Amino acid sequence: MYFPHTSWKRLTRSLGFKRRTEERADRYSQITDRIRSLRAARIMEIGTHEGSTALRMIKAAQEKNATVLFAGFDLFEDMTAELYERDPSARHRAPSLEKVRRKLAPTGADIRLFRGSSCETVPAARRELPMMDIVFIDGSHLLADIEADWRNIQPYLHERSVVFFDDYWRDGWNGDFSVGCTSLVDRLAASGTHRVEVLPITKKLPRPWGTLSIQIAAVSRR
Ligand SMILES: C[S@@+](CC[C@H](N)C(=O)[O-])C[C@H]1O[C@@H](n2cnc3c(N)ncnc32)[C@H](O)[C@@H]1O
């Protein structure tokens, strides 16, 4: 059977493959796959940035749930030049909270966005947020901040929650482990209290000293 190129999308869509074929198989697809398999409906992201991964996570959750809650934390407009300089892996600044809200609103999910340092906003938001099925930690790259995020999400975790950490850099930031989540994740793995998986899809980025290998770690309670 011959299907001209232009009809391929229409055919796969009619067969129900639309979402899966459109999703890029980058490292974030490992999170969205897990969202689907766990039928996760309540998602937290620390470091929402432009909302691109947020959008993908929400859509994946909506495949299995009528109601989805997304809680996003970012500095948004509160990012300062000083904070930006302190974080060696900071990208360009996040857009305004309102811009990200407008991007996520068409999903129809319950979107809650929190502006400010996650060290303060995550504990404060516990008053108004339920426990989470998925937490994605991808805010500040300073280890001390990531450790604070890990501590501050504990009241949000139930027995089956899965926490994803971006920026598992096997060789550190040019050997420096005071940034990135690597030493925290390795400690959790060694402690035996948590199941820790370093997910296989690896992004390799050229850096002045060589190559930075970025992976995501998935952590859940044993
Ligand atoms: C690497 S980006 C996140 C990318 C996003 N998770 C995605 O996949 O599209 C990191 C974000 O963390 C935010 N950030 C950095 N330090 C933070 C802090 N202390 N509290 C909250 N957000 C922070 C930055 O503003 C930036 O938008």
The ligand as an ORCA input file, in Angstrom:
! r2SCAN-3c Opt
* xyz 0 1
  C      16.976     24.764     33.224
  S      15.661     25.885     33.461
  C      14.267     24.797     33.614
  C      13.844     24.154     32.330
  C      12.483     23.508     32.413
  N      12.387     22.588     33.509
  C      12.180     22.780     31.125
  O      12.379     21.549     31.083
  O      11.777     23.435     30.163
  C      15.903     26.375     35.116
  C      14.845     27.319     35.649
  O      14.997     27.379     37.062
  C      14.729     28.675     37.480
  N      15.401     28.861     38.775
  C      16.717     29.012     39.024
  N      16.937     29.151     40.335
  C      15.734     29.050     40.948
  C      15.294     29.116     42.291
  N      16.151     29.282     43.300
  N      13.974     29.001     42.549
  C      13.083     28.830     41.530
  N      13.434     28.766     40.247
  C      14.738     28.872     39.941
  C      15.259     29.580     36.379
  O      14.581     30.822     36.365
  C      14.982     28.744     35.123
  O      13.788     29.161     34.520
*
